[in-house]
């Protein structure tokens, strides 16, 4: 089987042979994503324009392996690049001074171990066995909720310390992206068209809650918001298991004393089968003790189940 890198290079050659001169500057490159995952992409570099559309190749490569032709797939990629073409540069003045940028800087949580290389290039704060990294949240259309990851080089450009960045982001994040907590059954109900099933489905279920933010992006960061988990645990008068279902949300499970002690196995299994590898946060649960007002990471089986 042709590897994805070779497939991408062949696509570039084919696209170049098919398009007008202005689209000749099509290049393949590797983009590093969360958790050290590499994505192959094809980018159109336009003269005098500082923002370049990129089309990721994974989906096209999978379709190629299923028998679709390079030629037909190249046509689709050309259309996609044409569609995303921007005719003017993006104004980045908002980002050049910290004074302008600081109100939009927020944090997200990532897996520390899987992002070792990335963490050498970006300012980060430790949070239990995870890391907080920082990003600029663009709210302007057409880049709704696009983000710019803050690198060490940005701190140099802004001439600020890491501490200033941390202080600003710790204050901004709960304000710009407040925590939302919803009952799992309400979320499932919304997703299910067949209303008949709902009552039987939840009759004997342990209550579970999904915590994220209003845009449902990088919402696992809410577990680090001061007071959010404490207030919720106080309200329901129970200790909590916090299941990191992805970088976008966590699931809160009130402790009832009847938990399956294989919660970690369950998280690992779901991560490996249901969650995009780029969006995995951790393979184990966290436990919040409201008397101690303290959260611990349950890396080893049974640590939480005394």
C-alpha positions as CSV (number, residue, x, y, z in Angstrom):
1,X,0.0,0.0,0.0
2,X,1.1,3.5,-0.8
3,X,1.9,5.4,2.4
4,X,0.1,8.7,3.2
5,X,3.2,10.8,2.6
6,X,3.8,9.4,-0.9
7,X,0.0,9.7,-1.6
8,X,0.2,13.4,-0.6
9,X,3.2,14.1,-2.8
10,X,1.5,12.4,-5.8
11,X,-1.6,14.5,-5.1
12,X,0.5,17.7,-5.2
13,X,2.1,16.7,-8.5
14,X,-1.3,15.9,-10.0
15,X,-2.9,19.1,-8.7
16,X,0.0,21.2,-10.1
17,X,-0.4,19.6,-13.5
18,X,-4.2,20.4,-13.5
19,X,-4.4,24.0,-12.3
20,X,-3.8,27.5,-13.6
21,X,-0.5,29.2,-13.0
22,X,-1.9,31.2,-10.0
23,X,-2.6,27.9,-8.2
24,X,0.7,26.4,-9.1
25,X,2.1,27.2,-5.6
26,X,0.6,24.2,-3.9
27,X,2.8,22.5,-1.3
28,X,2.6,19.4,0.9
29,X,3.6,19.7,4.5
30,X,3.3,18.0,7.9
31,X,1.3,19.7,10.6
32,X,1.8,18.7,14.2
33,X,-1.4,18.4,16.2
34,X,-2.2,17.7,19.8
35,X,-0.8,14.5,21.4
36,X,2.1,14.5,18.9
37,X,-0.1,13.4,16.1
38,X,1.2,14.3,12.6
39,X,-1.3,15.3,9.8
40,X,-0.3,15.5,6.2
41,X,-1.8,18.5,4.4
42,X,-1.8,20.4,1.1
43,X,-1.5,24.1,1.3
44,X,-2.0,26.8,-1.3
45,X,0.5,29.6,-0.8
46,X,-0.6,32.8,-2.5
47,X,1.6,35.8,-3.4
48,X,1.0,38.7,-1.0
49,X,-1.6,36.9,1.1
50,X,-0.6,36.0,4.6
51,X,-3.2,33.3,5.3
52,X,-3.1,30.0,3.4
53,X,-5.9,27.4,3.1
54,X,-4.8,23.8,4.0
55,X,-6.7,20.6,3.1
56,X,-5.9,17.6,5.3
57,X,-5.2,14.4,3.4
58,X,-6.3,11.7,5.9
59,X,-9.9,11.4,4.7
60,X,-8.8,11.4,1.0
61,X,-6.1,8.8,1.6
62,X,-8.7,6.5,3.3
63,X,-10.9,6.9,0.3
64,X,-8.0,6.2,-2.0
65,X,-7.4,2.9,-0.1
66,X,-11.0,2.0,-0.6
67,X,-10.6,2.3,-4.4
68,X,-11.3,5.9,-5.4
69,X,-8.9,7.3,-8.0
70,X,-6.1,9.8,-7.4
71,X,-7.5,11.9,-10.3
72,X,-11.1,12.2,-8.9
73,X,-9.7,12.9,-5.4
74,X,-7.3,15.6,-6.8
75,X,-10.3,17.3,-8.4
76,X,-12.1,17.5,-5.1
77,X,-9.0,18.9,-3.3
78,X,-8.6,21.6,-6.0
79,X,-12.3,22.6,-5.5
80,X,-11.8,22.7,-1.7
81,X,-8.6,24.9,-2.1
82,X,-10.5,27.2,-4.5
83,X,-13.4,27.5,-2.1
84,X,-11.1,28.4,0.9
85,X,-9.0,30.8,-1.1
86,X,-8.7,34.2,0.5
87,X,-8.1,37.2,-1.7
88,X,-6.9,39.5,1.0
89,X,-4.4,39.3,3.9
90,X,-5.7,38.8,7.4
91,X,-5.1,41.9,9.6
92,X,-2.9,40.6,12.4
93,X,-2.4,43.9,14.2
94,X,-4.7,42.7,17.0
95,X,-2.1,40.1,17.8
96,X,1.1,42.2,17.7
97,X,0.9,43.9,21.0
98,X,0.1,42.1,24.3
99,X,-2.1,45.1,25.3
100,X,-4.4,44.3,22.3
101,X,-4.2,40.5,22.6
102,X,-4.4,39.9,26.3
103,X,-8.2,40.0,26.8
104,X,-8.5,37.0,24.4
105,X,-5.9,34.7,25.8
106,X,-7.2,31.6,27.4
107,X,-6.0,28.1,28.4
108,X,-6.7,24.5,27.6
109,X,-5.6,21.2,29.1
110,X,-3.5,18.7,27.2
111,X,-1.8,15.4,28.0
112,X,1.7,16.2,29.3
113,X,3.4,13.0,28.3
114,X,2.0,12.9,24.7
115,X,3.0,16.5,24.1
116,X,6.6,16.4,25.3
117,X,8.0,18.0,22.1
118,X,5.3,20.7,21.9
119,X,5.9,21.7,25.5
120,X,9.5,22.6,24.7
121,X,8.2,25.3,22.4
122,X,5.2,26.7,24.4
123,X,4.7,28.3,27.8
124,X,2.8,25.8,30.1
125,X,1.7,25.3,33.6
126,X,1.4,22.0,35.3
127,X,-2.1,20.9,36.5
128,X,-1.9,17.5,38.2
129,X,-0.5,15.1,35.5
130,X,-1.8,17.4,32.7
131,X,-0.4,20.6,31.3
132,X,-2.2,23.9,30.7
133,X,-1.2,25.6,27.4
134,X,-2.4,28.9,26.2
135,X,-4.1,30.2,23.1
136,X,-5.6,33.3,21.5
137,X,-9.3,32.8,20.8
138,X,-10.4,34.5,17.5
139,X,-14.1,35.3,17.5
140,X,-14.3,37.1,14.2
141,X,-16.0,35.6,11.3
142,X,-15.1,33.9,9.0
143,X,-12.7,32.3,11.5
144,X,-15.2,31.7,14.1
145,X,-13.6,30.1,17.1
146,X,-10.3,29.7,15.3
147,X,-7.3,29.7,17.7
148,X,-3.6,30.7,17.7
149,X,-1.5,28.6,20.1
150,X,0.9,30.8,22.2
151,X,4.5,29.9,21.7
152,X,7.6,31.0,23.6
153,X,8.4,33.3,20.6
154,X,5.2,35.2,21.2
155,X,6.4,36.1,24.8
156,X,9.6,37.4,23.3
157,X,7.6,39.5,20.7
158,X,5.3,40.8,23.4
159,X,8.3,41.3,25.9
160,X,6.3,39.8,28.8
161,X,7.0,37.1,31.3
162,X,5.3,33.7,31.5
163,X,3.7,34.8,34.8
164,X,2.0,37.8,33.1
165,X,0.6,35.4,30.5
166,X,-0.6,32.9,33.1
167,X,-2.2,35.6,35.2
168,X,-4.1,37.0,32.3
169,X,-5.3,33.6,31.0
170,X,-6.3,32.3,34.4
171,X,-8.5,35.3,34.8
172,X,-9.9,35.3,31.2
173,X,-10.8,31.7,30.7
174,X,-13.7,31.2,33.2
175,X,-15.0,34.6,32.0
176,X,-14.9,34.1,28.2
177,X,-15.6,30.3,28.3
178,X,-17.7,29.7,31.5
179,X,-18.4,26.2,32.6
180,X,-21.6,24.5,31.6
181,X,-22.9,21.4,33.4
182,X,-25.7,19.4,31.9
183,X,-27.2,16.0,32.8
184,X,-26.1,13.3,30.4
185,X,-29.7,12.2,29.9
186,X,-30.7,15.6,28.7
187,X,-27.8,15.7,26.2
188,X,-28.7,12.2,25.0
189,X,-32.4,13.1,24.8
190,X,-31.6,16.0,22.5
191,X,-29.5,13.7,20.3
192,X,-32.2,10.9,20.2
193,X,-35.0,11.4,17.7
194,X,-36.9,8.3,19.1
195,X,-38.5,9.7,22.3
196,X,-40.1,6.4,23.1
197,X,-36.8,4.9,24.3
198,X,-35.8,7.6,26.7
199,X,-37.5,6.6,30.0
200,X,-36.4,2.9,30.0
201,X,-33.0,4.0,28.9
202,X,-32.3,6.1,32.0
203,X,-34.4,4.2,34.6
204,X,-31.4,2.5,36.3
205,X,-28.7,4.7,35.1
206,X,-26.1,6.3,37.5
207,X,-26.6,10.1,37.1
208,X,-23.8,11.6,35.0
209,X,-23.1,15.2,34.0
210,X,-21.2,16.6,31.1
211,X,-19.1,19.6,31.8
212,X,-17.7,21.8,29.0
213,X,-18.0,25.4,27.9
214,X,-20.6,27.2,25.7
215,X,-18.6,26.6,22.4
216,X,-17.9,22.9,23.4
217,X,-14.2,23.5,22.4
218,X,-11.3,22.7,24.8
219,X,-14.0,22.5,27.5
220,X,-12.0,20.0,29.7
221,X,-10.2,23.1,30.9
222,X,-13.3,23.8,33.1
223,X,-12.1,21.1,35.6
224,X,-9.3,23.5,36.5
225,X,-11.6,26.5,37.0
226,X,-11.4,27.7,40.7
227,X,-14.5,26.6,42.7
228,X,-16.4,25.0,39.8
229,X,-16.0,21.3,40.8
230,X,-16.2,22.3,44.5
231,X,-19.5,24.1,44.1
232,X,-21.0,21.3,42.1
233,X,-19.9,18.6,44.6
234,X,-21.3,20.8,47.4
235,X,-24.6,21.2,45.6
236,X,-25.1,17.5,45.1
237,X,-23.4,16.6,48.4
238,X,-21.2,13.9,46.9
239,X,-17.6,13.3,46.0
240,X,-17.0,13.1,42.3
241,X,-15.2,11.0,39.7
242,X,-14.1,13.2,36.9
243,X,-13.8,11.3,33.6
244,X,-11.7,13.0,30.9
245,X,-13.8,12.1,27.9
246,X,-11.8,14.3,25.6
247,X,-10.0,17.7,25.5
248,X,-13.4,19.2,24.8
249,X,-15.4,18.0,27.9
250,X,-15.3,15.9,31.0
251,X,-18.0,13.7,32.6
252,X,-18.8,14.1,36.3
253,X,-20.0,11.0,38.1
254,X,-21.2,11.4,41.7
255,X,-19.7,8.8,44.0
256,X,-22.3,6.3,45.1
257,X,-20.2,3.5,46.6
258,X,-21.3,1.1,43.9
259,X,-18.9,2.2,41.1
260,X,-17.4,-0.3,38.9
261,X,-13.8,-0.3,39.9
262,X,-12.7,-0.6,36.3
263,X,-13.4,3.1,35.5
264,X,-9.8,3.5,34.3
265,X,-10.2,0.5,31.9
266,X,-13.4,2.0,30.6
267,X,-11.8,5.4,29.9
268,X,-8.8,3.8,28.2
269,X,-11.2,1.6,26.1
270,X,-13.3,4.6,25.0
271,X,-10.2,6.6,24.2
272,X,-8.8,3.9,22.0
273,X,-12.1,3.2,20.1
274,X,-14.3,6.3,20.2
275,X,-12.1,9.4,20.6
276,X,-10.0,10.9,17.8
277,X,-6.4,10.4,19.0
278,X,-5.8,14.2,18.6
279,X,-8.6,14.8,21.2
280,X,-7.6,12.3,23.9
281,X,-6.9,14.0,27.3
282,X,-6.0,11.1,29.7
283,X,-6.5,7.4,30.1
284,X,-7.6,7.5,33.7
285,X,-10.1,9.1,36.0
286,X,-9.7,11.9,38.6
287,X,-11.3,11.9,42.0
288,X,-12.5,14.9,43.9
289,X,-12.9,14.7,47.7
290,X,-15.2,17.6,48.9
291,X,-14.2,17.3,52.5
292,X,-10.5,17.8,51.6
293,X,-11.5,20.1,48.7
294,X,-8.8,18.2,46.7
295,X,-8.6,16.5,43.4
296,X,-6.3,13.6,42.7
297,X,-5.3,11.8,39.5
298,X,-6.1,8.0,39.8
299,X,-3.4,6.7,37.5
300,X,-3.3,3.3,39.1
301,X,-6.2,0.9,39.2
302,X,-8.1,1.0,42.5
303,X,-6.3,4.0,44.0
304,X,-9.6,5.8,44.4
305,X,-11.6,2.9,45.7
306,X,-10.6,2.6,49.3
